[in-house]
Structures are given as structure tokens and as C-alpha cells.
Amino acid sequence: KNHPDVDVEIITLADQNVLANYVIDWSKGNTETDLVFLDGGYMAKTYLAQGLIYDFDKELNFFKDFPKSKYQPGALETGVYEGVQVCVPAIYEVYGISLNKKMFKEAGLVDANGEPLPMKTWDDFYKFSEKLTKKDAGGVVTQVGSSIQFGNNLTGILGGAIVAQKGHITKPDGYTYDFDFPEFVHMVDLWQKGVQNGYISTSTFVDNAGGRNGFKAGQIAMVYEAAGRWMEAIPTIGLENLSLAPIPGGKGTFAFGCQMAIPKASKNADLAMQFIKEGVYSEYVQVNTFTKFGKMSVIKEHFNKALDETPMWKKLSDSMQNGVRIPQWQDQAKWLTGLNVIFQEGLVDPKTSARDIVDKMTALSDSLKK
């Protein structure tokens, strides 16, 4: 109503592959899109390399009347590629562990107040997974202790595990994962034992939603993936039976989000920026996406308001102060595919050691373009 002369048309893309087609149109100076939303910043690095999208800072002066201090710590950095602010975030998410509090109580894993005991280390996670697993008289698992997203979110899972233990994800080059350290190898060993003993679900090997669906159905006691899974389970499990915990280590978490980019081919860059500031960054949008869907506000003021309305998120308040994005490689797809093979084969194979898995990760990393 404040802009009667402006029509906003929102188009949902059927497939992310469509984003690759924009390169052709934009390189010719043509576009039907003035603002594009990129899941996790997908294609942003490619667009930047070909000079197809604006630098919000130096070219658009976006922050002249919208200070960077308005953003949550770490949120704005998720839109930086090659040192350039080519995207600004719409919302962002972090990783954590969603818990079925009722199952924790049944397993005796709660404190005097009935709250789940903390998992400070991956040894705790393993021991809890064991205690939370139930098997029938024939040894068949009827309740799985935990699930880890070993599917299309494995890079984030590994990044989250690294930052939680070290406070960073990459080596000084900013691209290479810093995973070869004793605690990480030990963690992989525990994951392997958990999988082979039936304490950690392998459902995400074949179904990316296997863990979250099992959690919502009351079949899995805890899930390590996007931290909003507890919200999805409220209708089936009940808020009173849910809780949330940080990734063991507690020094940080993997953060990712939906990024917004403006193509240089657009004739309406000013309007697109106005739409972001007045629409996407409005209290209504930012607070509701957080409180209803677990998609966190990137604006500090709205984040704090949503946090007051949804206190469960305060359980991750410390780790969220160091939300770190994983690096985007030229061979990102090969990295994920390779990791899936390494982990999904290695975790179930008694002849493969955790050291073998980490060595294969190193060899794969060294072979790919970053």
C-alpha cells in the first residue's frame, strides 16, 4: 500500500539448475529478474566470477542508510565471496541437535529439573545414543538413539563438527577444511561404532529427510542437522517433550542461509534494495519466519524479539555467536558426492578405520578445485 505504483511478482523456480541459465541472459544484459534468492548462496561465486551481480557495499552503497551493525553477528558474512559482498542474507539457519526430552527422561538422561543432560563431547553423544537406543528380544532396533545427516547436508555436518571443536572451519587459506586433528578422528570413530552398533541411524544414506522424519515420528531420540527440526516435531511430539542442544564442543556452529543477489542487468536495482530493506527485513517477515519456521532473523533487533517469543533458541545462544559458513569450492558438487561415498561406505565397513576415512577425505580435498 506504500508503493501503489510498484508491482512485485514472485516466481518460484522448479529447479536450482534454472539458476545456471541466468548466466546466459545476464551476460547479454537481459533479465526478467531484479532480485534472485539463492539457497545457501548457490551460484553466487559463479555469478561473481563473471561480473554478473552487484557488490552491495561498493557498487550499490546498500549500507549507507542501512548500517551493517543492524545484522546479527556472522549473518552478513554469509553473503561474502572472494572478499566481496555480492549477496545479503534474507534468513539464516544454524546446526544443532534436536532432542526428544521424553525419551531422555525414560533413559535417565535428565537433570533434577527434568532437562536433558549436556553433551559436551562426542563421547557424551555416543553414550547417550547408546542409552537411548531400544532393541526387542530379538535384537531388532525399535528406537534409534540418534541420527546424523549423512546425505546432502554432510558438508555442513562436518563443518559444524569442526567449528564446534576448533572455533573455525578452514585453514588460513579460507578454503581447505581443517579436519585432520585427533578429536575429529576420534569423533569419526565414534560415529562408525554408533552406526555399526545400531545406535546412530543410517536412514539419511538413502533419504535426506530420513532423520527428521524419524524424529517427528517418535522413532529417533535426537537428530544432528539444521537446528529447527525440533519446531517441525511440535505437532507430533509436543513442545513439552522437545529440547535443543549445541554441537559438542560448543565453540561455534555451521551457519547458512538464503542469499539475495541483484543482477547488473536489472534496471530496477534501487527498487530491489528498497524491497529488501522495507519488505524482507521488516519485523513481520523476520520475526515470523523465525518463530514459526525456525528460519532465523538476520536483523539483530528482530532476532532478539523472536528469541523472547521462542526461548528454546536461547539454548544455542553461545554457539550462534560464532556461526560460520562452509567454503564454496569450484568442485563443490564433487566434494559432497565424494564425502557421501567415503562416509556411507566407511561407516558400515568394519575393515575401514576412522583414520582411513580421514585420509580419504584429505586425498579427495587435495584432488579438487577450490
SULJOVEN-V27375 format. One record per helix or strand of 2 or more residues. SS is the DSSP state (hx for helix, st for strand). FROM is the first residue (numbers start at 0). TO is the last residue. If there is no record, write none. Layout:
# SULJOVEN-V27375
ss = <SS	SS>
from = <FROM	FROM>
to = <TO	TO>
This chain:
# SULJOVEN-V27375
ss = <hx	st	hx	hx	hx	hx	st	st	st	hx	hx	st	st	st	hx	hx	st	hx	hx	st	hx	hx	hx	st	st	hx	hx	hx	hx	st	hx	hx>
from = <17	35	43	61	67	75	79	83	87	100	121	133	140	145	153	181	199	202	209	221	228	233	238	241	252	268	282	299	310	322	331	353>
to = <26	38	48	63	69	78	80	84	99	105	131	134	143	147	165	196	200	204	215	225	231	236	240	244	260	279	292	308	319	323	345	366>
